[in-house]
Amino acid sequence: MRVLGVDPGLTRCGVGVVEGVPGRPLTMLGVGVVRTPVDAELGDRLVAVERGIEQWLDEHRPEYVAVERVFSQHNVRTVMGTAQASAVAMLCAARRGIPVALHTPSEVKAAVTGSGRADKAQVGAMVTRVLRLAAPPRPADAADALALAICHVWRAPAQNRLQQAVARHAGGKTIATKGRTA
């Protein structure tokens, strides 16, 4: 399984590609950051993020794209930029028919470090260890993108099996809702 992880951001959008299967050593195929100038117009910045992600999709041909799920932050401006960059990544994947998975920051941290409350240094250290790198990827956005890809490789098979089981269980059964059947 080849996964492009995207840590969305308008100034720095982390991207990283990981290949492998659960239970076997994973391989990093590429890591980097798509940067945009902070003084550029919003539309121009979004186009720059799109072009950067398109280049990564062209070069690495991932089977899946894993994007960090945007969560509410205190700084509305920051969360808006993150959400806009996230939407660009999802749009680029959707245009190509590549499935997109959204993972929360705590889900990614728990998958990679064992703790949903891990800090950036712990995530970087575990990404370095899991991918057998000489040093943690810099900046942290790049390491976070790899962590997203690792999380997806490790968790997607179990999530798919769960979704299939739910679909089988729901198939042919009537679901009761507030006294009515649906």
C-alpha positions as CSV (number, residue, x, y, z in Angstrom):
1,M,0.0,0.0,0.0
2,R,1.4,3.4,-1.0
3,V,0.0,6.4,1.0
4,L,0.6,10.1,0.6
5,G,0.2,11.8,4.0
6,V,-0.8,15.5,4.0
7,D,-0.4,17.7,7.0
8,P,-2.4,20.7,5.7
9,G,-1.4,24.3,6.1
10,L,-1.3,27.4,4.0
11,T,2.3,28.5,4.9
12,R,3.7,25.0,5.2
13,C,1.8,21.9,3.9
14,G,3.7,18.8,4.9
15,V,3.7,15.9,2.5
16,G,5.2,12.4,2.8
17,V,4.9,9.1,1.0
18,V,5.1,5.8,2.8
19,E,4.8,2.3,1.3
20,G,4.3,-1.0,3.0
21,V,1.8,-3.3,4.8
22,P,1.0,-3.8,8.4
23,G,3.4,-6.1,10.2
24,R,6.3,-5.4,7.9
25,P,8.9,-2.6,7.8
26,L,7.6,0.5,6.0
27,T,9.6,2.5,3.5
28,M,9.6,6.2,3.1
29,L,9.5,7.2,-0.6
30,G,9.6,10.9,-0.2
31,V,9.0,13.7,2.3
32,G,8.8,17.5,2.0
33,V,6.8,20.7,2.4
34,V,4.8,22.7,0.0
35,R,5.4,26.3,1.0
36,T,3.5,29.5,0.1
37,P,4.4,33.1,0.8
38,V,2.5,34.6,3.7
39,D,2.0,37.9,1.9
40,A,0.4,36.4,-1.2
41,E,-3.3,36.5,-1.9
42,L,-5.3,33.6,-0.5
43,G,-6.3,32.3,-4.0
44,D,-2.7,32.3,-5.1
45,R,-1.6,30.4,-2.0
46,L,-4.3,27.8,-2.6
47,V,-3.2,27.4,-6.2
48,A,0.4,26.9,-5.0
49,V,-0.7,24.2,-2.5
50,E,-2.7,22.5,-5.3
51,R,0.3,22.6,-7.7
52,G,2.6,21.2,-5.0
53,I,0.2,18.3,-4.1
54,E,-0.4,17.6,-7.8
55,Q,3.4,17.2,-8.3
56,W,3.5,14.8,-5.4
57,L,0.6,12.8,-6.8
58,D,2.2,12.7,-10.3
59,E,5.6,11.7,-8.9
60,H,4.6,9.0,-6.4
61,R,1.3,7.7,-7.6
62,P,-0.2,6.8,-4.2
63,E,-3.1,4.4,-3.8
64,Y,-4.5,6.4,-0.9
65,V,-4.2,10.0,0.5
66,A,-4.4,10.5,4.3
67,V,-5.1,14.0,5.4
68,E,-5.2,15.3,9.0
69,R,-8.7,16.0,10.0
70,V,-9.1,19.7,10.9
71,F,-10.1,20.3,14.5
72,S,-11.2,23.4,16.2
73,Q,-8.4,25.6,17.4
74,H,-8.5,28.9,19.4
75,N,-7.1,30.8,16.4
76,V,-9.9,30.9,13.8
77,R,-7.6,32.3,11.1
78,T,-5.3,29.3,11.5
79,V,-8.0,26.8,11.4
80,M,-9.5,28.3,8.3
81,G,-6.2,28.2,6.4
82,T,-5.7,24.6,7.6
83,A,-9.2,23.7,6.4
84,Q,-8.7,25.3,3.0
85,A,-5.4,23.5,2.4
86,S,-7.1,20.3,3.6
87,A,-9.9,20.7,1.1
88,V,-7.3,21.3,-1.7
89,A,-5.6,18.0,-0.9
90,M,-8.9,16.2,-0.9
91,L,-9.9,17.7,-4.2
92,C,-6.7,16.8,-5.9
93,A,-7.1,13.2,-4.8
94,A,-10.8,13.1,-5.7
95,R,-10.1,14.3,-9.2
96,R,-7.9,11.2,-9.7
97,G,-10.2,8.8,-8.0
98,I,-7.8,8.2,-5.1
99,P,-9.5,7.4,-1.8
100,V,-9.0,9.9,0.9
101,A,-8.9,9.1,4.6
102,L,-9.1,11.7,7.4
103,H,-7.3,11.0,10.6
104,T,-7.4,13.1,13.8
105,P,-4.2,14.3,15.3
106,S,-4.8,12.2,18.4
107,E,-5.5,9.1,16.3
108,V,-2.2,9.6,14.4
109,K,-0.2,10.2,17.6
110,A,-1.7,7.1,19.2
111,A,-1.0,5.0,16.2
112,V,2.6,6.1,15.9
113,T,3.7,6.7,19.5
114,G,1.1,4.8,21.5
115,S,-0.2,8.0,23.1
116,G,-2.7,10.3,21.7
117,R,-1.1,13.1,23.7
118,A,2.4,12.8,22.3
119,D,4.2,16.0,21.5
120,K,5.8,16.8,18.1
121,A,9.3,15.6,19.3
122,Q,7.9,12.2,20.2
123,V,6.1,11.9,16.9
124,G,9.3,12.9,15.0
125,A,11.3,10.4,17.0
126,M,8.9,7.5,16.3
127,V,8.6,8.4,12.6
128,T,12.4,8.3,12.5
129,R,12.5,4.9,14.2
130,V,9.6,3.3,12.2
131,L,11.0,4.4,8.9
132,R,14.6,3.7,9.9
133,L,15.7,7.3,9.1
134,A,19.0,8.8,10.1
135,A,17.3,11.9,11.6
136,P,13.8,13.2,12.1
137,P,12.3,14.9,9.1
138,R,12.3,18.7,9.3
139,P,10.2,20.8,9.7
140,A,7.7,19.1,12.0
141,D,5.0,19.4,9.3
142,A,7.0,16.9,7.1
143,A,7.3,14.4,10.0
144,D,3.6,14.8,10.7
145,A,2.8,14.0,7.1
146,L,4.8,10.8,7.3
147,A,3.0,10.0,10.6
148,L,-0.3,10.4,8.8
149,A,0.8,8.0,6.1
150,I,2.1,5.5,8.7
151,C,-1.2,5.7,10.6
152,H,-3.2,5.0,7.5
153,V,-1.1,2.0,6.4
154,W,-1.4,0.5,9.9
155,R,-5.1,1.3,10.5
156,A,-6.8,1.1,7.1
157,P,-7.0,-2.7,6.9
158,A,-8.8,-3.0,10.3
159,Q,-11.1,0.0,9.5
160,N,-12.0,-1.6,6.1
161,R,-12.8,-5.0,7.8
162,L,-14.9,-3.2,10.4
163,Q,-16.8,-1.2,7.6
164,Q,-17.4,-4.5,5.7
165,A,-18.7,-6.2,8.8
166,V,-21.1,-3.4,9.6
167,A,-22.3,-3.4,5.9
168,R,-22.9,-7.1,6.0
169,H,-24.7,-6.9,9.3
170,A,-26.9,-4.0,8.1
171,G,-27.6,-5.7,4.8
172,G,-31.1,-7.1,4.7
173,K,-32.0,-5.9,8.1
174,T,-34.5,-3.2,8.9
175,I,-33.2,-0.5,11.2
176,A,-35.7,0.8,13.8
177,T,-35.7,4.5,14.5
178,K,-38.0,6.0,17.1
179,G,-40.7,3.4,16.6
180,R,-40.6,3.5,12.8
181,T,-38.7,1.3,10.4
182,A,-36.3,2.8,7.9
